[in-house]
Amino acid sequence: MLIVVQVAFTELRLIRVLDRIEQLKEAGKWSYRQPKKQRGVGNMSKTHWDYLLDEMVRYPLVIPKSCLNVLFEELDAH
């Protein structure tokens, strides 16, 4: 019984939200586009991509000599 009440309550909230959105649309106060997130505003910490780039600089790519030999052999063949 409790689950049925929770579902009904959730549906009621959803209906109210959708009604409010319709009211805002009719008043011209509802935007169909979401504003873009601003980067670098305030105290923004590093993103995952920033950490990845730091790691790439810190640890250069090491290619085993055997792989380089195969690569150069294929280049010479062409």
MODELLER restraints for C-alpha pairs under 7 A, 6 or more apart:
rsr = mdl.restraints
at = mdl.atoms
rsr.add(forms.Gaussian(group=physical.xy_distance, feature=features.Distance(at['CA:24:A'], at['CA:30:A']), mean=5.14, stdev=0.5))
